[in-house]
Amino acid sequence: MDKTKRKTSFLKHIAELISKNKMLVTENEKLTKQNEQLLQEIEKYKLLLAKDEIQKKFSANEKVSRIVKYKISTVLYAEAQGFSDIGEDMDTKFLVDNLDEIFLQLNTIIGKYEIKNLKTIGDTIMCVGGIPKKNITNPLEVVLAAVEMQYYIKDLQRSYKDSKIWKLKIGIHTGPLVASVTGRKKPHYEVKGDTVNLAARIKSFCSDGEILISATTYEIVKDLFNCEYYGKMPVKYKGDIQLYTVRGIKPDFSLQSKGLIPNKKYSIRFGLTQFMDLQEMILDKLEKELPKTLYYHNVKHTVDVVTQAELIGFGEGVSDEELLLLKTAALFHDTGHTIGYDNHEYNSTIIAREILPNYYYTQSQIDIICDLIMATKLPPNPKNKLEQIMCDADLDYLGRSDMIPVSNSLFMELKEQNKISSLNDWNKLQVKFISGHQYYTYTARNLREVNKQNQIERISNLIEV
């Protein structure tokens, strides 16, 4: 019996050992598996670190390439002519060094304008207006630079005693082009397209000492520059291209009527053209930054006020400069809403003073624009003709046929700002305000006063007693 018990106990012990062993094996397998997974994770982490290091090294040296399309750019090719006129008694080395100085000065002239110098190869310069920053004024700037370049060369010719050695031939064309941009810190632009090819062809077709432009460029610059018809240039697959010679700035737009240096009148006309670029930038800013709860002081309102300021300005016979100041003030008058609702007129002047110097507005012009913006603060109290026009443009909707829906949008906006509670109270306030309101200019009174009286009756009928 004892033997049987011992045998049973032994078998039981063996079974327990086997069971424990199985458990140990299972645990060992789990640990092994976990260890393998951990090793795999470590390897993955090492690979990620290696890739990150490689990426950093690559990014430091990589040239990022992207394609940018430009709807309107102006390409200028300028080629120096003169080696064929060098005489035996002339110092060739001096003349070559002199050519380097000439190109240095031409590049300085280009740098004064919104023009990108892309290539200087041998005796040829190629530059483009309207890149990298897109603008609508690039044909004017490129032609103005060309006039200054030719004047510099002709002035240089006077320093030679017996012959006029260096001459410059310039070809210009305006149109769309595609730019390939490489690099981050100092991007390099390579331009392609018909606009580039045509400008090069026009330069080759040009006579020494001339500025030759295409008909496309001519249509944009003809009001400010003195141009003469030159002739036709045959172009494969395009037929004949009309060309014009630029003689200089028109006398009315140049200092002392000499056609070389633009005067204030030129600057104003340039500003009116440039206003389109400024307007696009500001409207885009308003679209992105204005609160969505501004149902009245939105982009549409700004466009309306710019349009009416121009319309009333024309009607009141303002000058070109006054028209530019009015339109600019109208464009900026509600930009302060991007900062806050209250005191938005003052905030608008802050934004105007920050941006307008970049668009060649003088300090005195900016001061007038800011006064015009502040004139829109209610209640209106205009101190001069321009402020009267500004006030009438800002409240033009009071005499329009869509006055009530526009008024309702203003009510919704004021309700969002907790400045008014009920529509009935708003209608009472509107009747009181419109009854006491007056348009200051003859043009606005003629356009809106009669309809404004009709609005008073319409709103009065909506008031609940």
Residue pairs with C-beta under 8 A, 6 or more apart in sequence:
63 182
63 183
64 181
64 182
64 183
64 184
65 180
65 181
65 182
66 180
66 181
67 178
67 179
67 180
67 181
68 131
68 132
68 178
68 179
68 181
69 176
69 177
69 178
69 179
70 130
70 131
70 134
70 176
70 177
70 178
70 179
71 134
71 176
72 130
72 134
72 136
72 138
72 139
72 174
72 175
72 176
73 128
73 129
73 130
73 131
73 138
73 174
73 175
73 176
73 177
73 191
73 195
74 128
74 129
74 130
74 138
74 139
74 141
74 142
74 143
74 172
74 173
74 174
74 217
75 126
75 127
75 128
75 172
75 173
75 174
75 177
75 191
75 195
75 196
75 198
75 199
76 115
76 125
76 126
76 127
76 128
76 129
76 142
76 145
76 146
76 170
76 171
76 172
76 199
77 124
77 125
77 126
77 170
77 171
77 172
77 199
77 200
77 202
77 203
78 106
78 124
78 125
78 126
78 127
78 146
78 149
78 168
78 169
78 170
78 203
79 123
79 124
79 125
79 168
79 169
79 170
79 203
80 99
80 102
80 103
80 123
80 124
80 166
80 167
80 168
81 123
81 166
81 167
81 168
81 169
81 208
82 95
82 99
82 165
82 166
82 167
83 123
85 163
85 164
85 165
86 92
86 95
86 165
87 163
90 165
95 165
98 166
99 123
99 166
102 153
102 156
102 166
103 120
103 125
105 152
106 125
106 149
106 152
107 117
107 120
107 125
109 145
109 148
109 149
109 152
110 117
110 125
110 127
110 145
110 149
111 117
112 145
112 148
113 129
113 141
113 142
113 144
113 145
114 129
114 130
114 133
114 135
114 137
114 138
114 141
115 127
115 128
115 129
115 138
115 141
115 142
115 145
116 127
116 128
116 129
116 131
116 132
116 189
117 125
117 126
117 127
118 126
118 127
118 128
118 189
118 190
118 191
119 125
119 126
120 126
126 199
126 200
127 142
127 145
128 177
128 189
128 191
129 135
129 138
129 139
129 141
129 142
130 138
131 179
131 189
131 191
132 179
132 181
132 187
132 189
134 277
135 274
135 277
136 273
136 274
136 276
136 277
137 270
137 273
137 274
137 277
138 174
139 172
139 174
139 217
139 220
139 221
140 220
140 221
140 224
140 270
140 273
142 172
142 217
143 172
143 211
143 213
143 217
143 221
143 225
143 246
144 249
144 262
146 170
146 172
146 211
146 246
147 211
147 225
147 246
147 248
147 249
147 259
147 260
148 260
149 168
149 170
150 168
150 170
150 209
150 211
151 260
153 166
153 167
153 168
153 209
154 209
156 166
157 164
157 165
157 166
157 167
167 208
167 209
168 208
168 209
169 203
169 206
169 207
169 208
169 209
169 210
169 212
170 203
170 206
170 210
170 211
170 212
171 199
171 200
171 201
171 202
171 203
171 204
171 205
171 206
171 212
171 213
172 199
172 202
172 211
172 212
172 213
172 214
172 217
173 195
173 198
173 199
173 202
173 213
173 214
173 216
173 217
174 195
174 214
174 216
174 217
174 220
175 193
175 194
175 195
175 198
175 216
176 193
176 195
177 191
177 192
177 193
177 195
177 196
178 191
178 192
178 193
179 189
179 190
179 191
179 192
180 189
180 190
180 191
180 192
181 187
181 188
181 189
182 188
182 190
198 214
198 235
198 241
199 214
201 233
201 235
202 212
202 213
202 214
202 233
202 241
202 243
203 212
205 212
205 233
205 243
206 212
210 245
211 245
211 246
212 230
212 243
212 244
212 245
212 246
213 221
213 227
213 243
213 244
213 245
213 246
214 241
214 242
214 243
214 244
215 241
215 242
215 243
215 244
217 244
218 227
218 242
218 244
221 227
221 246
223 250
223 269
224 249
224 250
224 253
224 266
224 269
224 270
225 246
225 247
225 248
225 249
225 250
226 246
226 247
226 248
226 249
226 250
226 251
226 259
227 244
227 245
227 246
227 247
228 244
228 245
228 247
229 242
229 243
229 244
229 245
230 243
230 244
230 245
231 243
232 240
232 241
232 242
232 243
233 240
233 241
233 243
234 240
234 241
235 241
247 259
248 254
248 258
248 259
248 260
249 259
249 260
249 261
249 262
249 266
250 259
251 257
251 258
251 259
252 265
253 262
253 263
253 265
253 266
253 269
254 260
254 261
254 262
254 263
254 266
255 261
255 262
255 263
262 270
264 321
265 320
267 360
268 320
268 321
268 324
269 320
270 360
271 324
271 359
271 360
271 361
272 320
272 323
272 324
274 359
274 360
275 324
275 327
275 328
275 331
277 359
278 328
278 331
278 355
278 359
279 306
279 331
282 302
282 331
282 332
282 335
282 355
283 299
283 302
283 303
285 335
285 338
286 298
286 299
286 302
286 334
286 335
286 338
287 299
289 338
290 297
290 298
290 299
290 337
290 338
291 337
293 413
293 416
293 417
294 337
294 413
295 409
295 410
295 412
295 413
295 416
296 406
296 409
296 410
296 412
296 413
297 334
297 337
297 344
297 413
301 334
302 330
302 331
302 333
302 334
304 396
304 397
305 330
305 333
305 334
305 393
305 394
305 396
306 327
306 330
306 331
308 330
308 392
308 393
308 396
309 326
309 327
309 329
309 330
309 389
309 390
309 393
310 323
310 326
310 327
311 393
311 443
312 389
312 392
312 393
312 441
312 443
312 444
313 322
313 323
313 326
313 327
313 389
314 323
315 441
315 442
315 443
315 446
316 385
316 389
316 441
316 442
316 443
318 326
318 385
318 386
318 389
321 365
322 386
324 365
325 365
325 368
325 369
325 372
325 386
326 372
326 386
326 389
326 390
326 393
328 352
328 356
328 361
328 369
329 352
329 369
329 370
329 372
329 373
329 390
330 390
330 393
330 394
332 348
332 349
332 351
332 352
332 355
332 369
332 373
333 345
333 348
333 372
333 373
333 376
333 390
333 394
334 344
334 348
335 347
335 348
335 351
335 352
336 343
336 344
336 345
336 346
336 347
336 348
336 349
336 350
336 351
337 344
337 347
338 347
338 351
339 347
339 350
339 351
340 347
341 417
345 373
345 374
345 376
345 377
346 374
348 373
349 370
349 373
349 374
352 366
352 369
352 370
352 373
353 366
353 370
356 365
356 366
356 369
357 366
361 369
368 386
371 387
372 386
372 387
372 390
373 390
375 381
375 382
375 383
375 387
375 390
375 391
376 390
376 391
376 394
380 391
380 395
382 388
382 390
382 391
382 440
385 441
388 440
388 441
389 440
389 441
389 444
391 440
392 439
392 440
392 441
392 443
392 444
393 444
395 437
395 439
396 444
396 448
397 403
397 406
397 407
398 434
398 437
398 448
398 452
398 455
399 439
399 444
399 447
399 448
399 449
399 450
399 451
399 452
399 455
400 406
400 448
400 451
401 451
403 451
403 452
403 455
404 455
404 458
404 459
407 426
407 430
407 459
408 423
411 420
411 423
411 426
414 420
414 426
415 421
420 426
420 429
424 463
424 464
427 459
427 462
427 463
428 463
430 459
431 456
431 459
431 460
431 463
434 452
434 455
434 456
434 459
435 456
437 452
439 445
439 448
439 449
439 452
